[in-house]
Amino acid sequence: MAKKKSILKKSSTEFLEKYLNNPSPTGFESDGQKLWLEYIKPFIDDYWVDNYGTVVGIVNPEAEYKVVIEAHADEISWFVHYINSDGFIYLRRNGGSDHQIAPSKRVNIFTDKGIVKGVFGWPAIHTRLAGKEEAPTMKNIFLDVGCDNKEEVEKLGIHVGCVVTFEDEFMILNKNKYVGRALDNRIGGFMIAEVARLLKENKKQLPFGLYITNSVQEEVGLRGAQMIAEKIKPNAAIVTDVCHDTNTPMISKIVQGDLKSGKGPVLTYGPAVQNNLLKLVINTAQKSEIPFQRAAASRATGTDTDAFAYSNAGVPSVLISTPLRYMHTTVEMAHKSDVENGIRLIYDSLLSIKKGQDFRYFK
């Protein structure tokens, strides 16, 4: 298969870096959503912002038949939960934050007075007894903001409920690996934004309304997708998210499957995935010579696919995932070719959907 020319512009990568570096913790996604909306505005006809911050860019808003392409905008984070008398801060998770990677990480604490810097402290190796070392847990990890007591902490504007994110920035490794915090799933938000750009620049006229949806609160139970699905009432949904690259150390392929970065986006089989829509995407991939991989889900995909599929008496939905290394860490890693092929697959699949297409199993 001949290598395809990149579809990403310099401005695309600049947006991706800015978007990934901007924090969007679950429940507090507004700054990231504003960045995303400003980027897609030239490519859409209209947009919505719902009560909780989900943003929807719309092409052909007057059309009765509606197709969604969707990602989620939120990232895992922490809540300030308890400040002790010595000024150390203990936390609760906001989403699936990993306590084991926390020690020695730098953080941003969001307050009404602005961002306050802090670190996850951890006892020096010299002070830990060999063979009796404590592992990091939610009971013993803590933040240090350089204060001597609780009163000093509070003067900085920190209180119970303040949101905390890791401080890490986007980078590119070996010219082809995107690395950063919260590629899960702002890489999907980037991909659907690029689909909107390509449709506009290539002057493609779709025979339906396209709803480019960046949902909030996926990390705490698909909540944003549940809400926006009821507002849009789509006829079909193409959902993006990430899945695990299982070809790194310490992962069992027997348990997690055999998926590898650089071998293409992943198409999932499962109850929430509508088979006729999945066939359309597979046929599109084969026709367009887009490499793809396959995965199987059990009862649920664990993504916004489930929220769309089971809304509005059932919406034909499909999941296109990007293989990701080191999910829910500060060094999540995706292959550039998988991102580009994911964009191509969504774009070409949209062009394959006919006006008023009926995806029912049988009539």
BELHU-V480686 format. One record per residue. N is the residue number from 1. RES is the residue in one letter. PSI is psi in whole degrees, 0 to 359 (* if undefined). BURIAL is I if it has 24 or more other ideal C-beta (glycine too) atoms within 12 Angstrom, else O. Layout:
n	res	psi	burial
N	RES	PSI	BURIAL
N	RES	PSI	BURIAL
This chain:
n	res	psi	burial
1	M	126	O
2	A	143	O
3	K	131	O
4	K	149	O
5	K	142	O
6	S	140	O
7	I	359	I
8	L	137	I
9	K	167	O
10	K	320	O
11	S	332	O
12	S	311	I
13	T	324	I
14	E	319	O
15	F	316	I
16	L	315	I
17	E	314	I
18	K	320	O
19	Y	317	I
20	L	327	I
21	N	341	I
22	N	124	I
23	P	141	I
24	S	66	I
25	P	150	I
26	T	128	I
27	G	351	I
28	F	50	I
29	E	0	I
30	S	318	I
31	D	317	I
32	G	323	I
33	Q	325	I
34	K	318	O
35	L	313	I
36	W	316	I
37	L	317	I
38	E	325	O
39	Y	319	I
40	I	347	I
41	K	320	O
42	P	347	O
43	F	0	I
44	I	167	I
45	D	333	I
46	D	173	O
47	Y	160	I
48	W	152	I
49	V	122	I
50	D	182	I
51	N	335	O
52	Y	0	I
53	G	359	I
54	T	136	I
55	V	136	I
56	V	117	I
57	G	137	I
58	I	132	I
59	V	132	I
60	N	60	I
61	P	343	O
62	E	347	O
63	A	141	O
64	E	320	O
65	Y	132	I
66	K	132	I
67	V	133	I
68	V	137	I
69	I	132	I
70	E	147	I
71	A	171	I
72	H	146	I
73	A	344	I
74	D	155	I
75	E	157	I
76	I	153	I
77	S	197	I
78	W	157	I
79	F	138	I
80	V	127	I
81	H	325	I
82	Y	134	I
83	I	119	I
84	N	176	O
85	S	337	O
86	D	2	O
87	G	12	I
88	F	145	I
89	I	130	I
90	Y	156	I
91	L	163	I
92	R	151	O
93	R	148	I
94	N	89	I
95	G	195	I
96	G	55	O
97	S	143	I
98	D	111	I
99	H	334	I
100	Q	336	O
101	I	357	I
102	A	315	I
103	P	130	I
104	S	3	O
105	K	146	I
106	R	149	I
107	V	160	I
108	N	129	I
109	I	124	I
110	F	118	I
111	T	171	I
112	D	343	O
113	K	4	O
114	G	188	O
115	I	131	I
116	V	132	I
117	K	149	O
118	G	177	I
119	V	151	I
120	F	112	I
121	G	164	I
122	W	140	I
123	P	141	O
124	A	151	O
125	I	329	O
126	H	337	O
127	T	358	O
128	R	134	O
129	L	128	O
130	A	133	O
131	G	351	O
132	K	26	O
133	E	138	O
134	E	137	O
135	A	153	O
136	P	132	I
137	T	171	O
138	M	344	O
139	K	340	O
140	N	350	O
141	I	147	I
142	F	160	I
143	L	144	I
144	D	120	I
145	V	19	I
146	G	17	O
147	C	156	I
148	D	346	O
149	N	173	O
150	K	322	O
151	E	319	O
152	E	320	O
153	V	313	I
154	E	328	O
155	K	335	O
156	L	350	I
157	G	5	O
158	I	131	I
159	H	168	O
160	V	130	O
161	G	346	I
162	C	144	I
163	V	144	I
164	V	133	I
165	T	155	I
166	F	150	I
167	E	97	I
168	D	148	I
169	E	157	O
170	F	144	I
171	M	167	O
172	I	126	O
173	L	136	O
174	N	29	O
175	K	354	O
176	N	6	O
177	K	121	I
178	Y	130	I
179	V	135	I
180	G	182	I
181	R	137	I
182	A	31	I
183	L	333	I
184	D	101	I
185	N	43	I
186	R	345	I
187	I	327	I
188	G	320	I
189	G	322	I
190	F	317	I
191	M	315	I
192	I	331	I
193	A	320	I
194	E	326	I
195	V	315	I
196	A	318	I
197	R	314	I
198	L	320	I
199	L	318	I
200	K	312	I
201	E	329	O
202	N	3	O
203	K	44	O
204	K	131	O
205	Q	111	O
206	L	144	I
207	P	26	O
208	F	170	I
209	G	133	I
210	L	127	I
211	Y	101	I
212	I	105	I
213	T	123	I
214	N	100	I
215	S	152	I
216	V	167	I
217	Q	32	I
218	E	323	I
219	E	349	I
220	V	24	I
221	G	27	I
222	L	27	I
223	R	318	I
224	G	319	I
225	A	321	I
226	Q	317	I
227	M	312	I
228	I	332	I
229	A	323	I
230	E	331	O
231	K	316	I
232	I	318	I
233	K	62	O
234	P	162	I
235	N	340	I
236	A	154	I
237	A	129	I
238	I	112	I
239	V	140	I
240	T	147	I
241	D	195	I
242	V	159	I
243	C	178	I
244	H	130	I
245	D	115	I
246	T	11	I
247	N	36	O
248	T	163	O
249	P	152	O
250	M	19	O
251	I	133	O
252	S	119	O
253	K	333	O
254	I	323	O
255	V	315	O
256	Q	352	O
257	G	175	I
258	D	94	O
259	L	140	I
260	K	135	I
261	S	138	I
262	G	351	I
263	K	7	O
264	G	163	I
265	P	160	I
266	V	130	I
267	L	130	I
268	T	138	I
269	Y	135	I
270	G	169	I
271	P	324	O
272	A	344	I
273	V	121	I
274	Q	124	I
275	N	322	O
276	N	324	O
277	L	322	I
278	L	318	I
279	K	321	O
280	L	317	I
281	V	318	I
282	I	315	I
283	N	322	O
284	T	315	I
285	A	316	I
286	Q	318	O
287	K	321	O
288	S	2	I
289	E	47	O
290	I	119	I
291	P	145	I
292	F	162	I
293	Q	167	I
294	R	144	I
295	A	158	I
296	A	133	O
297	A	161	I
298	S	245	O
299	R	327	O
300	A	155	O
301	T	340	I
302	G	15	I
303	T	177	I
304	D	348	I
305	T	317	I
306	D	320	I
307	A	316	I
308	F	317	I
309	A	319	I
310	Y	18	I
311	S	161	I
312	N	42	O
313	A	18	O
314	G	114	O
315	V	121	I
316	P	122	I
317	S	151	I
318	V	153	I
319	L	125	I
320	I	116	I
321	S	151	I
322	T	123	I
323	P	133	I
324	L	132	I
325	R	143	I
326	Y	45	I
327	M	143	I
328	H	29	I
329	T	184	I
330	T	0	I
331	V	42	I
332	E	140	I
333	M	127	I
334	A	147	I
335	H	133	I
336	K	321	I
337	S	326	I
338	D	322	I
339	V	312	I
340	E	319	I
341	N	329	I
342	G	319	I
343	I	313	I
344	R	320	I
345	L	318	I
346	I	313	I
347	Y	308	I
348	D	328	I
349	S	321	I
350	L	319	I
351	L	345	I
352	S	346	I
353	I	125	I
354	K	161	O
355	K	124	O
356	G	24	O
357	Q	134	O
358	D	118	O
359	F	8	I
360	R	150	O
361	Y	314	O
362	F	161	O
363	K	*	O
